[in-house]
Every structure is written in structure tokens, then in C-alpha cells.
Amino acid sequence: MPTLAELITRQKDGRGWSYRNLAARADDVLTAQRWQQLGSGVRIAEFPEPATLQAIADAIEVDIAAVVLAAARSIGLDVRQQRSELATMLPVNSDLLTAQQRDAVVAVVRAIANDKADALTRSNQGEPIDEPSTPADAGLTNLRPLPSHRDRVAVENGWDGDLADLAGAARKGETEERKRRRLTTAPEDESQDPGSDEPS
């Protein structure tokens, strides 16, 4: 569990914010100088007021519970948390995600975590580990690429061919209007002139 200084510094540095930015993001509930004191680890003499805690949470885009726990740790309380640190880093508005979007995020995290756990197990058993060539590749070996919006629309409109063919057709200059007609035209209507892009 990070201290308040660690939490503020991590979020500030990760987003490229300054203490002045944080003051503005908190509607000047805390001055830039106070932000700097909190971020540099100056000891907190007493637990912050609720309005201050909320302003900090809003400004650094973390859940209020993470700020409360970090503040408690900063004044010397032995705080242990059951949630993962990653869970506390989720922005407050992540509750606005649909169930399908939340499932997708969880699936990505599980795939990466499972790959890391498997690699750790193999390493502990003395097996060589093939590290990904870049950090961006780490833990993504089990994920299939998500279909593009164009591919999803094509499938929803009845395209039963290979999506690679659809992408190839688009690359060869097929216009949006022609593609829309091809995807929505019934087989008996295919006698229409495919050469014109003007609507009938």
C-alpha cells in the first residue's frame, strides 16, 4: 500500500502533470505548494479533512478509498489492503463501463497475469523463459486481436466471407458507399450497376 506521497508522485509523473496542474485539477482546494509538500513526503501531522481527501482523489484520478488508505499509512497507521494495487489505480469513472467492456478489461488482465504466473512457475522449475522482445508484447501471447469496427459492422450486416478479403477490398479502393451496398444488397438485387457510387 503506497503512502500519500508515493500515490501522488506515481500519478503525477505517470500523467506528466505538475503540482500547479494538480492544484487546478483540484479546483484550488489545495495550493501547488501544498501539493508539493504532500508529494515530497513531508510528514502529515493529522488526518486530512474529507473535502481534501476527495479533492486529491479527483485530481489524481484514483478511487477515494486509495487516497484514504494512503493518507492513513502516511500518518503511521499499519494499513493492509485486500485489493490489488492495480484495482486501486482504476479511475473512478471506470464504473461507467458496460458489462461487456469490464469483461474485456478483466480478460486482458487475466491473460497477462496468467502468462506471468506461468513464466514464474517455469522459471522456478529451471526452464528457460523466452522474454518478449518488447515490454508491449509482455503477456499478450494468448490474446486474439479484436475485430475492427468495420469488421463487426460487416458481420452484423451479413458478410459471410473472409474478413481479410473485406480488408483487402477496402485497401484496393472500394468506397464506403460501394462497400455498404455490397454488404446490404440482397442476392436478388445484385443486378444493380456496381460501378456507380451515387445513391439510387
C-alpha positions as CSV (number, residue, x, y, z in Angstrom):
1,M,0.0,0.0,0.0
2,P,1.6,3.3,-1.1
3,T,1.9,6.4,1.1
4,L,0.1,9.5,0.0
5,A,3.4,10.9,-1.3
6,E,4.0,7.8,-3.3
7,L,0.5,7.7,-4.7
8,I,0.6,11.4,-5.7
9,T,4.1,11.1,-7.2
10,R,3.2,8.0,-9.2
11,Q,0.0,9.6,-10.7
12,K,1.7,13.0,-11.3
13,D,4.7,11.6,-13.0
14,G,2.7,9.0,-15.0
15,R,0.5,11.7,-16.5
16,G,3.1,14.3,-16.9
17,W,1.4,16.8,-14.5
18,S,3.0,19.5,-12.4
19,Y,2.0,20.5,-8.9
20,R,0.4,23.5,-10.5
21,N,-1.7,21.2,-12.7
22,L,-2.8,19.3,-9.7
23,A,-3.9,22.5,-7.9
24,A,-6.0,23.4,-10.9
25,R,-7.4,19.9,-11.2
26,A,-8.5,20.1,-7.5
27,D,-10.2,23.5,-8.1
28,D,-7.5,25.1,-5.8
29,V,-8.7,23.2,-2.7
30,L,-5.0,22.6,-2.2
31,T,-2.4,25.0,-3.4
32,A,0.5,24.0,-5.6
33,Q,2.8,24.4,-2.6
34,R,0.6,22.0,-0.5
35,W,0.6,19.5,-3.4
36,Q,4.4,19.7,-3.4
37,Q,4.6,19.1,0.3
38,L,2.3,16.1,0.0
39,G,4.2,14.7,-3.0
40,S,7.6,15.1,-1.4
41,G,6.7,13.1,1.7
42,V,6.5,15.9,4.3
43,R,5.0,14.2,7.3
44,I,1.3,14.7,7.7
45,A,0.6,15.8,11.3
46,E,-3.1,15.0,11.2
47,F,-5.5,13.1,9.0
48,P,-6.8,15.3,6.1
49,E,-10.3,16.6,6.0
50,P,-12.9,14.7,3.9
51,A,-13.1,17.5,1.3
52,T,-9.3,17.5,1.0
53,L,-9.2,13.7,0.5
54,Q,-11.9,13.9,-2.2
55,A,-10.1,16.8,-4.0
56,I,-6.9,14.7,-4.0
57,A,-8.8,11.6,-5.3
58,D,-10.5,13.7,-8.1
59,A,-7.3,15.4,-9.1
60,I,-5.1,12.3,-9.4
61,E,-7.9,10.2,-10.8
62,V,-7.9,7.4,-8.2
63,D,-10.6,5.9,-6.0
64,I,-11.2,7.8,-2.8
65,A,-10.5,4.6,-0.8
66,A,-7.0,4.5,-2.2
67,V,-6.4,8.1,-1.0
68,V,-7.8,7.4,2.4
69,L,-5.7,4.3,2.9
70,A,-2.6,6.1,1.6
71,A,-3.2,9.0,4.0
72,A,-3.7,6.6,6.9
73,R,-0.4,5.0,6.0
74,S,1.3,8.4,5.8
75,I,0.4,9.2,9.4
76,G,1.8,5.9,10.6
77,L,-1.2,3.6,10.7
78,D,-0.4,0.0,9.7
79,V,-2.7,-0.4,6.7
80,R,-3.1,-3.7,5.0
81,Q,-5.3,-4.0,1.9
82,Q,-7.1,-7.0,0.4
83,R,-7.5,-5.5,-3.1
84,S,-4.6,-5.5,-5.5
85,E,-2.8,-2.2,-6.1
86,L,-3.9,-2.4,-9.7
87,A,-7.6,-2.3,-8.6
88,T,-7.0,0.9,-6.6
89,M,-5.5,2.6,-9.7
90,L,-8.6,2.3,-11.8
91,P,-10.2,5.6,-12.4
92,V,-13.4,6.4,-10.6
93,N,-15.4,6.6,-13.9
94,S,-14.4,3.0,-14.8
95,D,-17.9,2.2,-13.2
96,L,-19.3,3.7,-16.4
97,L,-18.0,0.8,-18.5
98,T,-20.6,-1.6,-19.8
99,A,-20.5,-5.2,-18.5
100,Q,-19.0,-6.3,-21.8
101,Q,-16.3,-3.7,-21.6
102,R,-15.5,-4.7,-18.0
103,D,-15.3,-8.3,-19.1
104,A,-12.8,-7.3,-21.8
105,V,-10.6,-5.4,-19.4
106,V,-10.7,-8.4,-16.9
107,A,-9.9,-10.8,-19.8
108,V,-6.8,-8.8,-20.8
109,V,-5.6,-8.5,-17.2
110,R,-6.2,-12.3,-16.6
111,A,-4.3,-13.2,-19.8
112,I,-1.3,-11.1,-18.9
113,A,-1.3,-12.3,-15.2
114,N,-1.6,-15.9,-16.2
115,D,1.3,-15.6,-18.7
116,K,3.4,-14.0,-15.9
117,A,2.4,-16.7,-13.4
118,D,3.2,-19.5,-15.9
119,A,6.6,-17.9,-16.7
120,L,7.4,-17.6,-13.0
121,T,6.5,-21.3,-12.5
122,R,8.7,-22.4,-15.4
123,S,11.5,-20.2,-14.1
124,N,11.2,-21.8,-10.6
125,Q,11.4,-25.2,-12.3
126,G,14.6,-24.2,-14.0
127,E,13.1,-23.9,-17.5
128,P,14.4,-21.2,-19.8
129,I,12.0,-18.3,-20.3
130,D,11.6,-16.6,-23.7
131,E,11.2,-13.0,-22.8
132,P,9.1,-10.9,-25.2
133,S,11.1,-8.7,-27.5
134,T,9.4,-5.5,-26.2
135,P,7.6,-4.7,-23.0
136,A,4.5,-4.0,-25.0
137,D,4.5,-7.7,-26.1
138,A,4.7,-9.0,-22.5
139,G,1.9,-11.3,-21.5
140,L,-0.2,-10.8,-24.7
141,T,0.5,-14.2,-26.3
142,N,-2.9,-15.6,-25.5
143,L,-4.9,-12.7,-26.8
144,R,-6.6,-12.6,-30.2
145,P,-6.8,-9.3,-31.9
146,L,-10.2,-7.7,-31.5
147,P,-12.2,-7.2,-34.7
148,S,-12.2,-3.6,-36.1
149,H,-15.4,-1.6,-36.1
150,R,-15.6,-2.1,-39.9
151,D,-15.3,-5.9,-39.5
152,R,-18.0,-6.0,-36.8
153,V,-20.4,-3.9,-38.9
154,A,-19.7,-6.2,-41.9
155,V,-20.5,-9.3,-39.9
156,E,-23.6,-7.7,-38.4
157,N,-24.8,-6.8,-42.0
158,G,-24.4,-10.4,-43.2
159,W,-20.9,-10.5,-44.6
160,D,-20.1,-14.2,-44.6
161,G,-16.8,-14.1,-46.5
162,D,-13.3,-13.9,-45.1
163,L,-12.7,-10.6,-43.2
164,A,-9.3,-10.5,-44.7
165,D,-11.0,-10.3,-48.2
166,L,-13.1,-7.4,-46.9
167,A,-10.0,-5.6,-45.7
168,G,-8.3,-6.3,-49.0
169,A,-11.2,-4.9,-50.9
170,A,-11.1,-1.8,-48.8
171,R,-7.3,-1.4,-49.5
172,K,-7.9,-1.7,-53.2
173,G,-10.0,1.4,-53.1
174,E,-13.5,0.2,-52.5
175,T,-15.5,3.2,-51.5
176,E,-17.7,3.3,-48.4
177,E,-20.8,3.6,-50.5
178,R,-20.0,0.6,-52.6
179,K,-19.0,-1.5,-49.6
180,R,-22.3,-0.5,-47.9
181,R,-24.2,-1.6,-50.9
182,R,-22.3,-4.9,-51.2
183,L,-22.9,-5.7,-47.5
184,T,-26.6,-4.7,-47.5
185,T,-27.7,-5.8,-51.0
186,A,-29.8,-9.0,-51.2
187,P,-28.6,-11.6,-53.7
188,E,-31.6,-11.0,-56.0
189,D,-30.7,-7.2,-56.1
190,E,-27.1,-7.8,-57.3
191,S,-28.0,-6.9,-60.8
192,Q,-27.7,-3.2,-60.0
193,D,-24.8,-1.5,-61.6
194,P,-21.8,-1.8,-59.2
195,G,-19.9,0.9,-61.0
196,S,-21.8,3.9,-59.7
197,D,-21.3,5.2,-56.2
198,E,-24.2,7.5,-56.4
199,P,-27.3,6.5,-54.3
200,S,-30.2,5.3,-56.3
